[in-house]
Amino acid sequence: MRRGIFFINSTSRLKYGKKHERARSPSLTTSRSDHGREKMPLPKFIAVEWISSYMRYAKEEGTNHGMLVFVGERILDPCVKYEVEQAKTGNGSLVHLRCCYNNKYLRTQSSTDIWIVAAADKPEEDRSIWSCTLFETVQMTGQLQFQFKHVQRGRWVSVSVPPFARGWSFAIAFSGPTTFTITDLETLVFMPKHVAFKGDNGKYLSARMLNGKEYLQFSSDDISDPTVRFEAIMTNNGSYRFKSDQFDKFWRLSRNSSWIWADAAENEGPSTFWLNKIKNHVITLRLTAARNSFGRRFTDNGITDCLAANASTIQIEAQLEVEEYVLSRRVDNVVYRLMDARIYNERALIVATAEAVNKTQESNQVQLNFSYKEFTSNTWNNEVSVSAGVFAQFRIGIPFLKSARIEISAEVTADFQWGETQETTTEVETTYDVTVPPMKIVRVRLIATESSFDVPFSYVQRDFLVDGREVTYLTDDGVFTGLSSYNFRYETEEEELTMSSELTHQELSPKMPGTKNNVPRSAL
């Protein structure tokens, strides 16, 4: 039986239970419209949600491949992350949406298709062609509620079930729009898995039995102390649960006080925490079950320096320093997805200039010398946003640009941290032979194209913990970002030798070389 196409048009606010509680985004900036209602632009990096499922790029082979399907369960899944790029045209409400997994922009599948897919290599603002990537965003009453309109088609975006695939998919609507919930991914904190916390008193948070209860006390001086080991577990919506290795139990808010105990089994409803990043490795813990109070070091009724959720502000006692419970790390088996790479921010640069003057009546052959600095930068990132200072040994090939194509170097071994930028400056000297016609000045510019480029990759990470355990992860959330120059070329121009130019230039003989030139890199 042939399956039909079904559409859902919904403008109602969806209700969520604890199981599907949405990620909050309290730091989003707003502006006020002419009608007095607050309007908010889309955040830079988002997840799009409908009925407790995230819009996920279908990377798996099969009938769903390439579709945008509402089947995503985890907000940490790299296939549910999209970047919002402001359009150059429009009044600020037009955007391009880029899938961060395959680095492609959202557009319709074809000129006649209704299905919206991540398939465009570059943004397109020409509204007369079907591959236009412009979307209009309309904010609803809820701060995180948005509707989308496909600009080229002039029609709303909804969800529907394609006859050739499974699951509700992003599509052009036949009638009204669907309202989607947006999560600002930049407000979420992605933690390492095995961590220790240090309080403002310089002591590590330690699992301690006090008065017959499993308290969390800032009392240990040693990260190798087994009581300071905790496991950070992200839930599907971006909040966290924490588990004490010492007690083998989860953290929870006590029923009759603000103390946080480590005594909950997984099926007993452990408390979930929202994290705020203060700086690179300092966070706060916000507990929704305690009226959004922050966890802090607290002393009361003979219980000293223990974790309690009773701070209404981010005071110094509520700021926790994160350290990874990791002695060493190794990253290898890196596989770059070159098909999903992108090259962007291309610009032409003048890297060096030189000139030659011929005051004779015969053509002269002159060799010009150029000297310039070639700059490259390389960064390997993953989704973890709290850097705890652990260096890793990477065994990797290094992507580079060659003639506007990305290639991979031979494998090298290097030690650095995730997110650390490796910069290299190389002094380069080169020569160029030029023929200078009689009574002419020849100016030569050495020009290069400089571009940024992203290459997603999968990898295997092996962590060697302080307690001697080895933990292995296989994941595909890696993104390499590079900056490189390529396509070096010479451009020449001739000028007639005049009386004024003769006063400022010396005669060049056929054997006299030009002078070295090292000019600042400048855009054309």
N, C-alpha and C positions, 0 to 999 in steps of 0.2 A: 504494500500500500504506500502510495506517495504521501510523504509528510507535508503538511501545509506550513505556512509562515504565520507565526503568531506575534502580535505586538502587545506591549504593555504600555499604557500611558498613565502616569501617576504623578500627582502633585501633592499628595498627602505626606505628612511627616511620619516616618517610620518609627515604630517603638522598639526598643531594644531591652532585652532582659540582661542579667549579669553575664550570661554566656556570650552574648553578642554586643557587649557594651562598646560604643564607638570610641576611637581615639580622640581625646580633646586637643584643641589647638589654641591655648589661651593667649599666645603671643602674637596673633595675627593683627596687623594694623588695619584700621578701617578709615573710611572717609564718609562724609555726609552728602547725600544727593540733594537735588533741588527740592525734592518733596519732603526732606527731613529724615527719611529713612537711611540708616547707615548702609553704605555699600562697601564691599571689600573685594579687592582684586584677588584673583586666584594666586595662591602661593607658588613659589618657583618649582618645588618638587611635590607631587601629590600622588595619592592613591584615590581611585574612584570607586565608590561603594554603592551597591544597590541590594536591598534586602539581605544585609549581613554577609554579602559576598563581594570580593574585590574584583574589578575588571583586570583580567590576567591575559597577557600575551601568550598564546598557545605555541610554545616552542617545540612540543613533541610532534613527531611525524604522525600523519594520519589526516582524517578529513577535517579536523579542527585546526590544523597547522596554519599559523599566521593570523587566525581570527582573534578578536578581543572578546573574551568570554567571561561572564560573571560566575566564575567557579573558584576564585582565589580565596583561600582560607587564612593565610598568614600574611600579615603586613610586612614581614621581613623578606618575603619572596621577592627576588629581584625582578620577576616578571610582572609585578603589579605597580612598578614605579614609573612615573611619567614626569617629564619636564615641561613646564609652561614657558613658552617664549612669546614675549609681547610682539605683536605685529607692527610693521612699519607704517601701515595704513590704518584707518579707522580712528575712533575716538577714545581708544584705551580699552574698549571691551572686546577687541579682536585679538585672538591668540593663535599660536601654533602649538600642537601637542606632540611631544616626541617620546616614543617608547624608549626607556633607558636600557632595556635588555638588548634590543637589536639596533638601537640608534637610528630608527626610522620614524618619519613623521606620519601622523594619521591622515588618511585620505580615503575616498571611496575606492573600492576594489577595481572598478572600471567606470566607463562613462554611463553605463546603464544599471550598474549594481547599486543596491542599497546598503551593502555591507561596508562598514568602516574598518580598515585594516591599517597596520603599521608597515608602510611599504615605500614611502617617499624618501629619497636620499637627502633632499634639501627642501626647505620651506618654499612654498609657491603662493604668491599673492595675486596672481592674475586670475580674476574671478570669471573670466570667459572660458577657461579650460577646465575640464573635468577633474584634473589632478590638483586643483587648488587645495591648499591645506589650512585655510582660514576657518576658524570657529568663532562664533559669537558666544559670550558667556553672559548668563542672566542670573543674578543672585536672587534667591527666594527669601522668605521671611526669616528662616533659620540662618544663622551666620555661616554655617557650613553646607548649606543647601544650594545647589546650582543646577541650572538647565543649560543645554548646549544647542546651538543652531548651526547647521552646516551652511556656510555663507554662499558657496557657489550654487548649491541647489535651492537655497532660500527656504529650507525646511528644517523642522526640529529634529533632534536626535532622540531616539528611544531605544528600547531593547526588544529583540525578537529572536525567534528560534529558526535558524536556517534549515531548509529541508535536507541539506547534505551534511550537517554536523549536529553536535549535541551541545546543549546549553544555551542560555539566553545570551545574545551577542549585541554589541554596540552597532547601531544601524540607523539609517535615515527613516524617520517616522512617516506614516501615511496620514496621520492626523496630529494629535497633540503631543507635547513633550513628556519625557520622564524626568523626574527630579532625582538627582544623584547627591550622595553625601561625599564631601571632600575631606580628606585628611592631609594636613600639612606635615609632610615627612620630615621637614627640617626641625620641627618641634620635638620629634621623637629622639630618644637617646638609645643607641645600640651598644650594648655592653659586651665585654668579653665574658666567656662562660665561667671560668674559675677565678674568683676574685677574693680580695681581702679589703676591708675598709679601715681607714685610719681617721680618728676623730680630731677635733681641734686641740685636744690635750696631748696629742702625739702618740696616743695608744691605739692599738688595733682592736677592732670590735671582736669580742670573744664570746663563744657560747659557754655560759656558766650556769650551774645549778645553784640558785639562791632561794632560801626558804622553801625548798621543795618544788620550785618552778624553774623552767628553762628560760632564763633571762639572756639578753644580749648586752654585754658590758664592755665598755672601752677601758680595757685593763691589761692587755698583753703588749709586751715590748718586742716580740719576735714573730716574724712572718712565717717561720717554720713551725710555730706552735700549731698543732692540729686543730685547736679550737677556733682558729681564725679563718678557717676555710669555708667558703660559701659558694654555692652554685647559683648563677643568675639565669633564670629561665624566662624568656620572652613569651607572652601569651599571643594569641592570634591578632589581637587588636593593638599591640604595642606596649601594653603595660607589662610589669615584671612581677614574678614570684621569686622568692629567695629561699634556698634550702641550706640548712646547717649540715655540714659533713659530720660534725661531732655528734649531734643528736639524731641525724638522719631524718629530720622533720622540717617542715616548712614554717616560715614566719607567719604570724597572725596577730591581729589586734586582740588583746584580752577583752573579755566581755564587760568587765566592771571597772576598767581603768584605761589609761592611755598607754600602758606598757605594751611593748611588742615582744611576744614570746615565740620561741622556736619549738613548738610542740604540736603542730598540726600535721595530720596525715594528708596525702594528696586528695583523698576523697572527702575530706572534712572541711573543704572550702578555705584554703589558705588565703590570706589577704593579698591583694594585688596593689602594686605601687606604680605611680607615674613618676618618671625621672625628669629632673631639670638639670641641664648642664650649665655649671657656673663658669668653668674654664676647662682646659684640655682634659684634665683628669680629676676634676672636682664636681660632684653632683649633689643634688638634694633628693630626698624621698618624700613624695606626696601621697598620702593615703586617703582615698575617697571615702572609705568606711569611717574615717575619723573627721568628717566634715572638711575634707581637703587639707587637713593639718599636715605639717612637715614633721618628719622624724628628726629628733635631736638628742644630744647627750643631756640626761636629766637626772636629778637627785631628789628623792622624796621618801619620807618614812623609813629611813634606814637603807634604802636601795640606792646605791651610789653609782653615778656615771653609766647608767643604762639607757638603752634606746627606747624612747617614748614618742608617740605621735601626738604632740600637743603644742607645736609651735605654729603661730599664725603668720609668721614672716620668716624669711630666709636669714636667720641670725647666724652668727659664727658657729654656734653649737650644732646647727642643722647642716653644715657643709661637710661632706664626707669625701676624703681623698681615696680614690680607687687605685689599687695595685693588683696586678695580675699575679696569681699564685703559680707562676711559671718560671722555671730556671732557664730554659732555652727553648728555641723554636726553630723549626726547619720547614721551608716551603719549597716544594718541588712538583714535578709532574704538571707543570704549567702548560695549558693548551689554550692558545689564542684563537678567538673566533674572528678571523679576518673578514669573513663575509658580513659580520655585524659591526665592523669598524667604521669610523667616520673621520673625515678631514674637514676642518672648519677654521674660521678666522684667517683665511688666506690673505696675504698682502705682499706686494712687491717692495723690496728694500734695495736701496743703493748701499752696497757694502764697501766700495772703494771707487776712486776716480783717478784719472791721470790724463795728461794731454801732451801732445808733441807739436812742435812748430817747425815748418820748413820755409826758410827765407831764400831758398835757392830756386833756380829755374828748372830743376830736375826732381823727379819723385825720389823720396828717400824711404828706405825700409828701417823702421825703428822698433826696438823691443822695449815694451813698457813693463815695469815691475809693479806688482800690486801686493800689498800686505794688509790683511784684515783678520778679525777675530770671528771665529765660527762658534756660536753658542747653541747648546742643546740642554734640555731639561727632561728628566724622566721621573714619573711618580707612579707607584703601584698602590692602589687603594682597594679596600674592601668596605663592607657596610658598617664595621665597628666604628663608632664615632667617639668613643672614650679611649684615648691613647694612654696607656699605662707604662710606657717607657721600655717595653720589651723588644730587644733587637732580635731579628730573625736572620737565619742564613738562607738566602734565596739562591736556588739553582735555576737560572732562567735564561732564555734568549731575550734580546732587547729589540723591540720594534723600532724601526726607523723609516724615514721617508726617502724614496728614491724615484725620481721622475713621477711624482704625484701618486706613487703607489707605496703601500706599506709592506715592508719586508721584515724578516726576523733574523737577527744575528745568530752566530753560534752561541751555544750555551756558556754562561759564565757563572761564577759563584761570588756572591757579595753579601755583606752584612749591613742591614739597615732596618728601620722600622716601617711598618705599614704607614702610608701617608707621608713619608719623608721624601722630599724632592732631591734628586741627584742632579746637580748642575755641572756642566763641563764647558770650559772655554778653551778653544784650540787656536793657536796662532797659525795662520796659513799664508804662504807666499806663493805667488803664481806669476807667470809672465804671459804677455800677449803681443804678438807681432802685428804691426799695423803699417800700412803704406800711406805716407803723407804726400799728397800731391804738391806741386810747386806753389809757393806763396799761399799756403793754407795752414790752418790750425786744425788738428784733429783731436777731439775730446772723446775719451773712452770712459764709460761707466760699467763697472762690474755689478750686475743686478742679480738678486736671488729672490726666490719665493719663500716666505716664512709662514708656517702653518702650525696650528695645534691639531692634535689627533688623539682619538680615544679608541682603545682596543679592549673589548671585554674578554675575560678569560676565566677558565676554571682552574682549580689547583688542589693539591693535597697539602694540608698543614698538620704538622706533628708537633705537639706541645709536650715538653718534658716537665712535669710538675715538681714542686718542692718536695712532695712526699714520695717521689720516685716513680709515680705512674706515668705512662705514656698515653696520650689521648690523640687520636687521629680524626681529622675532619676532611671530608671531600665536599667541596662547594663550588658554586659558579657565580659568586657575587663580586669577583675581581674586575677592576677596570684600570687599565694602564692609560695614563695621560702623558703625552709627549709634546715637546715644542722643538721644531727642527727646521733647517733651511735646506733647500734643494733647488734644482733647475737653475744652477749658476750660468749666467750668459753675459756676453759683452754687447754693449750698444755703442755705436760710434756716430758722431756728427761732425761735419766739416764746417769751417768758417773761413771766409776770405781774410787774408792778412791785410790789415789796414795800418795806417801810420800810428794810430794810438796803440794797437796791439803790438806793433814792432817795439815800442818803447818798454813794454812789460814782459816780453819773451825773448829768450836767447835762441840763437840759431842752433838747430840740431843737425849734425852730420849723419850720414847713413849708418855709421857704426856706433854712434853715441846712444847709450841706453836711456830710457826714461827714468825718472826718479820714482822711488817707492812712495806709495800713498796709503795712508791709514786714516780714513775719515770715519766719523761717527756713523753708525747705521741709521739710515733715515728712510722713511716711507716715501714712495713716489707720489 
